[in-house]
Amino acid sequence: MKRRSILLFMVGLILIILLLQTLDIRQIEGKLSKMPEQDLLVYISGLFIIQLSVMILSALKWRVVLRNSRVSMRNIIPATFVGYLVNNITPVGLAGGEPIRAYILYKTDEISMPTSASSVIVDLFLEIFPIFLMILASIGIVLSSGVPLEVSVLLVVMTFILAVLFATVVSIAYHRPYSSSLIKIIGKIISVTPFFRRYSKRLGDEFEDITQRFDEAMKLQLMDNKIIIQGVFISVLVWILRVLRLYVSFLVLGIEVALPTVVVVETVVSAVSFLPLLPGALGIWEWTSVELFSIISPYSGINISREYAAMGTLMNRVFLYLIPCIIGVIAAFYLGLNISKITGDDNEGPEESV
């Protein structure tokens, strides 16, 4: 597992290097030499605050989902930070850290694993609503600006996928057989991860009991109006901050970019990055962003070259990828969690001291 992650990480770096090879480096050097140094520190500080706010709001949303359980924000926040780290270092898409978050809270706050596991699923479910709104807004922007039809088709496909996910989660809450199927899938996923191997065996031994408790927890969380309303509201705030982070990333470099273009690019790239291909969508995120900016920006009245698109994208990735990794490592130390056991070739199960 560890070797595979390292290999895929290297593939992501190679993709970024290949992307840079397609750019006019002299144009980038010329732009960097003219960067507005006076406001640079302010913008950089603003980007850090935006990213930290996104992570803390994500933890708060998870706390809202668990409002009927006795859990502490003191543990939810670092567990969320570790989740961000795992998303960035494992090739399981941008939801790869969810099992880790569930396990950490199960150990630190001693709530049942079915409750903790269902909470991260509901947490992800609450993201569907704002993403759906972002896609609708993006479709409107694309159709009204004359952007090539291919982008609109991609957005429609994303809408269909979201509709399927929405129906799936609702079905899980209402139908016991779907809960059982999901538990089996989770069992297969965690059985190949050394960190969860011990719990995977227990899941098989106590399947019926775990399924029943998972089903009850899902219904309790998903049928709570306060969880849905407050969770969706926080999710919307997170998405606003994500769009703002990308917009400010270009401002740092003194590059003007149309806000509607930023909305479309952030929406499409975020959805694509959920695919379990490379750790943290490394390389995929950069290529997709650059190509989308170069395709869409001419229709917004502010044409962004591929060189400038790459600069803004990479600035955004510093705060989207590197900062969460650093904070996640610190959070792992705080929790006494050995990250190498999550992705390594260790044959032992999870540490009971976590």
C-alpha positions as CSV (number, residue, x, y, z in Angstrom):
1,M,0.0,0.0,0.0
2,K,2.8,2.4,0.9
3,R,4.8,1.6,-2.2
4,R,1.7,2.0,-4.4
5,S,0.9,5.4,-2.9
6,I,4.5,6.6,-3.4
7,L,4.5,5.4,-7.0
8,L,1.2,7.2,-7.7
9,F,2.5,10.3,-6.0
10,M,5.5,10.3,-8.3
11,V,3.1,9.9,-11.3
12,G,1.3,13.0,-10.1
13,L,4.6,15.0,-9.9
14,I,5.6,13.8,-13.3
15,L,2.2,15.1,-14.7
16,I,2.9,18.5,-13.1
17,I,6.4,18.5,-14.6
18,L,5.0,17.6,-18.0
19,L,2.5,20.5,-17.6
20,L,5.3,22.9,-16.9
21,Q,7.1,21.7,-20.0
22,T,4.1,22.9,-22.2
23,L,4.3,26.5,-20.8
24,D,6.4,29.5,-21.8
25,I,8.6,29.8,-18.7
26,R,9.9,33.2,-19.8
27,Q,6.4,34.6,-19.6
28,I,6.0,33.1,-16.1
29,E,9.4,34.6,-15.0
30,G,8.4,38.0,-16.4
31,K,5.1,37.9,-14.4
32,L,6.8,36.8,-11.2
33,S,9.3,39.7,-11.5
34,K,6.4,42.1,-11.6
35,M,4.5,40.7,-8.6
36,P,3.0,43.3,-6.3
37,E,5.2,42.9,-3.3
38,Q,3.5,45.5,-1.2
39,D,0.3,43.5,-0.7
40,L,1.9,40.1,-1.1
41,L,2.0,39.3,2.7
42,V,-1.6,40.4,3.1
43,Y,-2.8,38.2,0.3
44,I,-0.8,35.2,1.5
45,S,-2.1,35.7,5.1
46,G,-5.6,35.9,3.7
47,L,-5.2,32.6,1.8
48,F,-4.0,30.9,4.9
49,I,-6.9,32.2,6.9
50,I,-9.3,31.1,4.2
51,Q,-7.9,27.5,4.1
52,L,-7.9,27.2,7.8
53,S,-11.5,28.5,7.9
54,V,-12.5,25.8,5.4
55,M,-11.0,23.1,7.5
56,I,-12.5,24.3,10.8
57,L,-15.9,24.8,9.2
58,S,-15.7,21.2,7.9
59,A,-15.0,20.1,11.5
60,L,-18.0,22.1,12.7
61,K,-20.3,20.5,10.1
62,W,-19.2,17.1,11.3
63,R,-20.0,18.2,14.8
64,V,-23.5,19.2,13.7
65,V,-24.0,15.8,12.2
66,L,-23.0,14.3,15.5
67,R,-25.1,16.7,17.6
68,N,-27.0,13.8,19.2
69,S,-23.7,12.1,20.3
70,R,-21.4,13.0,23.1
71,V,-18.3,14.1,21.2
72,S,-15.8,16.9,21.7
73,M,-14.6,19.5,19.2
74,R,-11.2,19.0,20.8
75,N,-11.1,15.7,19.0
76,I,-13.2,16.4,16.0
77,I,-11.0,19.2,14.8
78,P,-7.7,17.2,14.7
79,A,-9.5,14.2,13.3
80,T,-10.8,16.4,10.5
81,F,-7.3,17.7,9.9
82,V,-5.9,14.2,9.7
83,G,-8.7,13.3,7.2
84,Y,-7.4,16.1,5.0
85,L,-3.9,14.7,5.2
86,V,-5.0,11.2,4.3
87,N,-7.1,12.5,1.3
88,N,-3.8,14.0,0.0
89,I,-1.6,11.0,0.4
90,T,-3.8,8.1,-0.6
91,P,-5.1,7.4,-4.1
92,V,-8.7,7.0,-2.9
93,G,-10.1,10.3,-4.2
94,L,-10.9,13.3,-2.0
95,A,-13.0,11.1,0.3
96,G,-10.2,8.7,1.3
97,G,-9.8,10.2,4.7
98,E,-13.4,9.5,5.8
99,P,-12.8,6.0,7.3
100,I,-9.8,7.4,9.2
101,R,-11.9,10.2,10.6
102,A,-14.6,7.7,11.7
103,Y,-12.0,5.4,13.4
104,I,-10.3,8.3,15.2
105,L,-13.5,9.5,16.7
106,Y,-14.6,6.0,17.6
107,K,-11.4,5.7,19.7
108,T,-11.1,9.2,21.2
109,D,-14.7,9.8,22.1
110,E,-15.7,6.1,22.5
111,I,-18.9,6.4,20.4
112,S,-19.9,3.3,18.4
113,M,-18.2,2.7,15.1
114,P,-21.6,2.4,13.3
115,T,-22.5,5.9,14.6
116,S,-19.1,7.3,13.7
117,A,-19.1,5.7,10.2
118,S,-22.6,6.8,9.4
119,S,-21.7,10.4,10.5
120,V,-19.0,10.7,7.8
121,I,-21.3,9.4,5.2
122,V,-24.0,11.9,6.1
123,D,-21.3,14.6,6.3
124,L,-20.4,13.8,2.7
125,F,-24.1,13.7,1.8
126,L,-24.5,17.3,3.0
127,E,-21.9,18.4,0.3
128,I,-24.2,17.2,-2.5
129,F,-26.6,20.2,-2.1
130,P,-24.1,23.0,-2.5
131,I,-22.2,21.1,-5.3
132,F,-25.5,20.8,-7.1
133,L,-26.2,24.5,-6.8
134,M,-22.6,25.2,-8.0
135,I,-23.2,23.0,-11.0
136,L,-26.5,24.7,-11.9
137,A,-24.8,28.1,-11.6
138,S,-21.9,26.8,-13.7
139,I,-24.3,25.5,-16.4
140,G,-26.0,28.9,-16.5
141,I,-22.6,30.6,-16.8
142,V,-21.5,28.3,-19.6
143,L,-24.7,28.5,-21.6
144,S,-24.9,32.3,-21.4
145,S,-21.3,32.9,-22.3
146,G,-21.0,30.7,-25.4
147,V,-18.5,28.3,-23.9
148,P,-18.0,25.1,-26.0
149,L,-20.7,22.5,-25.6
150,E,-18.3,19.9,-24.2
151,V,-18.1,21.8,-20.9
152,S,-21.9,21.8,-20.6
153,V,-22.0,18.1,-21.3
154,L,-19.4,17.4,-18.5
155,L,-21.5,19.5,-16.1
156,V,-24.7,17.5,-17.0
157,V,-22.9,14.2,-16.4
158,M,-21.7,15.5,-13.0
159,T,-25.4,16.5,-12.2
160,F,-26.5,12.9,-13.1
161,I,-23.8,11.4,-10.8
162,L,-24.8,13.7,-7.9
163,A,-28.5,12.6,-8.4
164,V,-27.4,9.0,-8.2
165,L,-25.4,9.6,-5.1
166,F,-28.4,11.5,-3.5
167,A,-30.7,8.6,-4.3
168,T,-28.2,6.1,-2.9
169,V,-27.8,7.8,0.4
170,V,-31.5,8.2,0.9
171,S,-32.1,4.6,0.0
172,I,-29.5,3.5,2.6
173,A,-31.4,5.4,5.2
174,Y,-34.8,3.9,4.3
175,H,-33.9,0.3,3.2
176,R,-32.0,-2.1,5.4
177,P,-30.7,-4.2,2.4
178,Y,-28.8,-1.2,1.1
179,S,-27.3,-0.6,4.5
180,S,-26.0,-4.2,4.5
181,S,-24.6,-3.7,1.0
182,L,-22.7,-0.6,2.1
183,I,-21.3,-2.3,5.2
184,K,-20.0,-5.1,3.0
185,I,-18.4,-2.6,0.6
186,I,-16.8,-0.8,3.6
187,G,-15.5,-4.1,4.9
188,K,-13.9,-4.9,1.6
189,I,-12.2,-1.5,1.4
190,I,-10.8,-1.5,4.9
191,S,-9.8,-5.1,4.7
192,V,-7.0,-4.2,2.3
193,T,-5.7,-1.4,4.6
194,P,-3.4,-2.7,7.3
195,F,-4.5,0.0,9.7
196,F,-8.1,-1.4,9.7
197,R,-7.5,-5.1,9.3
198,R,-8.4,-6.0,12.9
199,Y,-11.7,-4.0,12.8
200,S,-12.5,-5.6,9.4
201,K,-12.5,-9.0,11.0
202,R,-14.7,-7.8,13.8
203,L,-17.1,-6.4,11.2
204,G,-17.4,-9.8,9.6
205,D,-18.0,-11.5,13.0
206,E,-20.7,-9.1,14.1
207,F,-22.1,-8.2,10.7
208,E,-25.9,-8.3,11.6
209,D,-25.5,-6.3,14.8
210,I,-23.2,-3.7,13.2
211,T,-25.6,-3.3,10.2
212,Q,-28.6,-2.7,12.5
213,R,-26.8,-0.1,14.6
214,F,-25.4,1.6,11.4
215,D,-28.9,1.7,10.0
216,E,-30.3,3.3,13.2
217,A,-27.5,5.9,13.3
218,M,-28.0,6.8,9.6
219,K,-31.7,7.4,10.2
220,L,-31.1,9.4,13.3
221,Q,-28.7,11.7,11.6
222,L,-30.2,12.0,8.1
223,M,-33.8,12.5,9.3
224,D,-32.8,15.4,11.7
225,N,-33.9,18.7,10.1
226,K,-31.5,20.7,12.2
227,I,-28.6,18.6,10.9
228,I,-29.7,19.0,7.3
229,I,-30.3,22.8,7.5
230,Q,-27.3,23.7,9.5
231,G,-25.0,21.2,7.7
232,V,-26.0,22.5,4.2
233,F,-25.6,26.1,5.4
234,I,-22.0,25.3,6.5
235,S,-21.3,23.4,3.3
236,V,-22.4,26.5,1.3
237,L,-20.0,28.7,3.3
238,V,-17.2,26.2,2.6
239,W,-17.8,26.3,-1.1
240,I,-17.9,30.1,-1.1
241,L,-14.5,30.1,0.7
242,R,-13.1,27.6,-1.8
243,V,-14.1,29.8,-4.8
244,L,-12.7,32.8,-2.9
245,R,-9.4,31.0,-2.3
246,L,-8.9,30.3,-6.0
247,Y,-9.8,33.9,-6.9
248,V,-7.4,35.4,-4.3
249,S,-4.7,33.0,-5.5
250,F,-4.7,34.9,-8.8
251,L,-4.8,38.3,-7.0
252,V,-1.6,37.4,-5.2
253,L,0.1,37.1,-8.5
254,G,-1.5,40.3,-9.8
255,I,-3.6,38.4,-12.4
256,E,-7.1,39.5,-13.1
257,V,-9.6,36.7,-13.6
258,A,-13.4,36.8,-14.0
259,L,-15.3,35.4,-11.0
260,P,-17.8,33.4,-13.1
261,T,-14.8,31.6,-14.7
262,V,-13.4,30.8,-11.2
263,V,-16.8,29.3,-10.2
264,V,-17.0,27.0,-13.2
265,V,-13.3,25.8,-12.9
266,E,-13.6,25.2,-9.1
267,T,-16.8,23.3,-9.5
268,V,-15.6,21.0,-12.3
269,V,-12.1,20.4,-10.9
270,S,-13.5,19.6,-7.4
271,A,-15.9,17.0,-8.8
272,V,-13.3,15.4,-11.1
273,S,-10.9,15.2,-8.1
274,F,-13.2,12.9,-6.2
275,L,-12.2,10.1,-8.6
276,P,-9.9,7.6,-7.0
277,L,-6.9,8.0,-9.3
278,L,-3.9,9.8,-7.8
279,P,-3.1,11.0,-4.2
280,G,-4.8,14.4,-3.7
281,A,-5.6,14.4,-7.5
282,L,-2.0,15.5,-7.9
283,G,-1.4,16.4,-11.5
284,I,-5.0,15.8,-12.5
285,W,-6.1,18.9,-10.7
286,E,-3.4,21.1,-12.2
287,W,-3.9,19.9,-15.8
288,T,-7.7,20.1,-15.6
289,S,-7.6,23.6,-14.1
290,V,-5.2,25.0,-16.6
291,E,-7.1,23.6,-19.6
292,L,-10.4,24.8,-18.3
293,F,-9.1,28.3,-17.7
294,S,-7.7,28.5,-21.2
295,I,-11.0,27.2,-22.7
296,I,-13.5,29.3,-20.6
297,S,-11.7,32.6,-19.9
298,P,-11.8,33.9,-23.5
299,Y,-15.6,33.9,-23.3
300,S,-15.7,35.9,-20.1
301,G,-14.0,38.9,-21.5
302,I,-10.7,38.4,-19.6
303,N,-8.5,36.0,-21.4
304,I,-6.1,34.0,-19.2
305,S,-3.1,32.4,-20.8
306,R,-2.1,28.8,-19.9
307,E,1.0,30.3,-18.2
308,Y,-1.1,32.6,-16.0
309,A,-3.7,29.8,-15.4
310,A,-0.9,27.5,-14.2
311,M,0.5,30.2,-11.9
312,G,-2.8,30.8,-10.2
313,T,-3.6,27.1,-10.0
314,L,-0.3,26.2,-8.4
315,M,-0.7,29.1,-5.9
316,N,-4.1,27.7,-5.0
317,R,-2.7,24.2,-4.6
318,V,-0.1,25.4,-2.1
319,F,-2.9,26.2,0.3
320,L,-5.2,23.4,-0.8
321,Y,-2.6,20.6,-0.7
322,L,0.5,21.5,1.2
323,I,-1.0,23.5,4.1
324,P,-3.6,20.8,5.0
325,C,-0.8,18.2,4.8
326,I,1.4,20.1,7.3
327,I,-1.5,20.8,9.6
328,G,-2.6,17.1,9.3
329,V,0.8,15.9,10.4
330,I,0.7,18.2,13.4
331,A,-2.8,16.9,14.3
332,A,-1.7,13.3,13.9
333,F,1.1,13.9,16.4
334,Y,-1.4,15.5,18.7
335,L,-3.6,12.4,18.6
336,G,-0.7,10.1,18.9
337,L,-1.5,8.6,15.5
338,N,1.2,6.8,13.4
339,I,0.3,7.9,9.9
340,S,2.7,5.3,8.4
341,K,0.4,2.5,9.7
342,I,-2.5,3.9,7.6
343,T,-0.7,3.5,4.2
344,G,2.3,1.4,5.1
345,D,2.9,-2.3,4.7
346,D,2.4,-2.9,8.4
347,N,0.5,-6.1,9.0
348,E,-0.6,-5.1,12.5
349,G,-4.0,-3.7,13.2
350,P,-4.8,-0.2,14.5
351,E,-3.2,0.9,17.7
352,E,-5.5,0.8,20.6
353,S,-3.9,3.9,22.1
354,V,-5.2,6.2,19.4
